[in-house]
Amino acid sequence: MTVSKLSNGSYQARFQWDGKRYKKNFPKAAQARAWEADTLRKLAAGETVIRTKDARQLSDLAQLWYDLHGHTLKDGARRLNRLNYCATEMGNPEAHKVTPSFYLTYRKARIDAGSTENNENRMLTYWKAVFNELRRLEHWQQENPLRNVKPLSFDETEMGFLTSDEIARLLHECENSKSTDLPHVVRLCLATGARWNEAAQLDRSHIQMMQGRARVIYQGTKSGKVRRIPIAVELAQELLGAGKPSGRLFGDCLSAFRRAVERAGIELPDGQLTHALRHTFASHFMMNGGDILQLKEILGHSTLTMTIRYAHLAPDALEQAIRFNPLATT
C-alpha cells in the first residue's frame, strides 16, 4: 500500500488485494490516502468495489513504455515509431480489448499483404515487451494479453555471401566508381565484418597504429558494445591516406555501392545488399578455418546462437559423422 507522487504533480494510490491491483490518481495526496483507506475498508467488509475501466489505447501504452524505459534503448525511438504505426494499422484500440484472437487476425492480414514472418515476429516481440515492462513497473494491471501468442515458424533463408571471384569483380567496379571513398569502405567491411554504417561512418581517430600493428575501433554499434578489430597495417595506412584529414573519414557512398553491385552482375538475396559484405567476411573466416568463438567477438554478437549459423562452413564441419558412425566403428 502506497501513495506516490507522479511526474505530472498528481498523486497515485496503489495497492493489491486478493491478487488484484487497485490504483487511482488524485490531485492531492490526502485524497489519494482517503480513497485508499475507504477502498480497503470496503474490501475487508466484503463489499463490491468496481475498478475503473482502463481506456488507454495501444498508442498510449507505447508512449508510456518509451517514456519509462524505451528511451534508454539505442533503438528505442525506432521501436516507438514501429509500435505507433502498428497500433494505427490495428485501429488503435483500447489496450484492454487486445486479445490473442484479435492480434492473430491482424497478423494474418499483414502476412497476406506481403509482410515477412521475420518482421511479424519482431513486432510481436516489441508488443510483448511493452506489456511486460509496464506490468513490471505496475502501470499495467492485467496479464500480458499476448503472452500465449507464439512467433511464426519459417524456413531459414540461406545467407548470401560473395565468392572469391565475385569479390574481385566487386572491388574492380568499386575502383571504377565515381565515389573515391567506396573501395575503402568496402575493403574495410570485408576485412573486419563491419556493418555498412559502422565502416562508412568511421572516425579517423578510431584507426590506431602502434608498434607495427593496427586496429580499428567500432563505437556506437548495434549492440552498444565497443569492438576493437585488428587489421593489416597496409589497410590502415590506405584508409588514413585516403580519408579526410579529420573527423569522419568517408562520405556517403551507399548509392555508389548499389550501382557497383549491379555493374558486377552480382545477385544478392532481398534485403542483403550491404549486409552481404558482413556475411562474406564471416563465411570466408569459417571456410578458412577460423575459430567460431573469435568470430563471435569480431562480429559483436551477444550470444553464440547468432554466430553458430556460420559453423557449417568450417572445412571440417560435421566430419565426425564419417569417423564415428556405426559402420566406421564396427
C-alpha positions, -999 to 999 in steps of 0.1 A, spaced: 0 0 0 14 33 -10 7 68 -22 33 82 -46 37 115 -64 38 113 -102 59 133 -126 28 154 -135 23 165 -99 -6 143 -92 -7 115 -66 -14 79 -71 -28 55 -46 -18 19 -54 -23 -14 -36 -30 -51 -41 -58 -71 -26 -65 -108 -31 -43 -109 -62 -59 -79 -78 -43 -45 -82 -61 -12 -75 -49 23 -83 -63 58 -88 -48 92 -94 -58 123 -74 -47 160 -74 -38 158 -37 -21 132 -16 -48 134 11 -74 125 -14 -54 95 -25 -49 83 10 -86 87 18 -96 67 -13 -72 40 -4 -84 37 32 -121 37 21 -115 11 -6 -96 -12 18 -124 -9 43 -150 -19 16 -129 -48 5 -124 -60 41 -162 -58 47 -168 -79 15 -184 -51 -4 -180 -50 -42 -155 -24 -55 -158 -16 -92 -124 -8 -106 -123 20 -132 -120 7 -168 -86 13 -183 -95 33 -215 -59 37 -227 -52 30 -263 -23 10 -277 -5 41 -287 -8 54 -251 9 23 -238 36 25 -265 44 61 -255 43 53 -218 67 24 -224 90 47 -243 89 74 -216 96 50 -188 120 26 -204 122 27 -242 142 60 -243 171 41 -226 174 17 -256 196 25 -285 168 17 -310 140 29 -286 128 58 -309 127 35 -339 108 9 -319 83 36 -308 77 46 -345 70 10 -355 47 4 -325 27 35 -333 25 25 -370 13 -9 -360 -12 5 -335 -26 27 -362 -30 -3 -386 -49 -21 -359 -72 8 -355 -55 19 -322 -80 0 -300 -82 3 -262 -54 -19 -249 -77 -40 -227 -96 -51 -259 -65 -67 -274 -68 -104 -273 -48 -132 -289 -75 -137 -314 -76 -100 -323 -38 -99 -327 -36 -131 -348 -63 -118 -372 -43 -86 -376 -10 -106 -381 -26 -129 -408 -38 -98 -427 -2 -85 -426 12 -117 -439 -14 -119 -466 -4 -83 -476 32 -94 -481 49 -89 -447 75 -114 -438 74 -138 -409 106 -123 -395 90 -88 -394 59 -101 -377 79 -120 -351 99 -88 -344 66 -68 -339 52 -95 -316 84 -93 -295 81 -55 -293 45 -56 -281 51 -83 -256 80 -62 -242 57 -32 -239 31 -51 -218 57 -70 -197 77 -38 -189 46 -18 -180 33 -47 -158 67 -49 -141 65 -11 -134 29 -15 -122 15 6 -150 -5 -23 -165 -27 -42 -141 -38 -71 -162 -19 -101 -177 1 -96 -209 -27 -103 -235 -1 -116 -260 17 -139 -236 3 -170 -253 8 -158 -289 36 -178 -305 60 -165 -331 57 -177 -366 80 -205 -377 95 -203 -411 123 -219 -432 156 -203 -426 168 -183 -457 203 -190 -469 225 -160 -462 242 -146 -493 279 -142 -494 303 -134 -522 327 -160 -538 363 -150 -543 355 -143 -580 326 -121 -570 347 -102 -545 373 -95 -572 346 -83 -596 330 -61 -570 363 -45 -559 371 -38 -596 338 -19 -600 343 -1 -568 377 11 -580 360 24 -612 333 42 -592 330 80 -592 330 77 -554 366 76 -543 356 65 -508 337 34 -519 365 10 -524 380 18 -490 346 13 -472 340 -20 -490 375 -33 -482 371 -23 -445 338 -42 -443 353 -73 -460 384 -71 -437 365 -67 -404 329 -79 -408 317 -44 -400 281 -34 -407 280 -8 -435 272 22 -413 300 12 -388 326 14 -416 311 43 -436 308 65 -405 342 56 -391 361 85 -374 397 90 -382 407 87 -345 392 51 -345 420 37 -366 450 32 -344 486 21 -353 512 12 -327 543 -10 -325 539 -23 -360 503 -33 -355 469 -17 -364 434 -19 -353 400 -3 -360 376 6 -332 339 5 -338 318 25 -314 280 32 -314 274 -3 -326 240 -21 -328 247 -40 -296 261 -9 -279 294 -27 -274 328 -13 -285 347 -37 -308 384 -35 -314 394 -54 -345 430 -60 -357 436 -50 -393 466 -52 -417 490 -23 -413 488 -18 -451 450 -14 -449 452 11 -420 477 32 -440 454 30 -470 424 42 -450 442 70 -433 459 81 -465 426 82 -485 402 95 -459 396 131 -448 423 147 -426 400 149 -395 367 137 -382 347 112 -403 369 96 -428 344 89 -456 314 105 -473 282 88 -482 286 61 -508 257 37 -504 242 45 -538 275 41 -554 278 7 -538 244 -4 -551 255 6 -587 288 -12 -583 270 -44 -573 247 -41 -604 277 -35 -627 295 -65 -613 265 -87 -621 261 -99 -586 227 -111 -574 220 -109 -537 190 -120 -516 164 -94 -509 174 -71 -481 210 -82 -480 227 -56 -501 253 -42 -477 249 -70 -451 263 -94 -477 297 -79 -470 294 -89 -433 281 -124 -443 310 -127 -467 336 -119 -440 321 -144 -416 316 -171 -442 352 -169 -455 365 -167 -420 350 -200 -412 358 -216 -445 394 -206 -440 395 -224 -406 387 -195 -383 376 -201 -347 339 -196 -341 344 -181 -307 367 -155 -321 342 -148 -349 315 -141 -323 337 -114 -307 347 -99 -340 311 -96 -352 299 -84 -318 272 -110 -314 256 -111 -279 252 -149 -280 269 -178 -297 235 -187 -311 238 -158 -336 272 -170 -348 266 -207 -349 248 -203 -383 282 -200 -399 296 -231 -383 286 -254 -412 310 -236 -434 341 -248 -415 362 -271 -436 358 -300 -410 321 -293 -402 303 -325 -393 333 -345 -403 329 -367 -372 299 -382 -390 324 -401 -411 346 -412 -382 320 -421 -356 291 -436 -375 284 -473 -366 297 -486 -399 331 -469 -392 334 -483 -357 324 -519 -363 
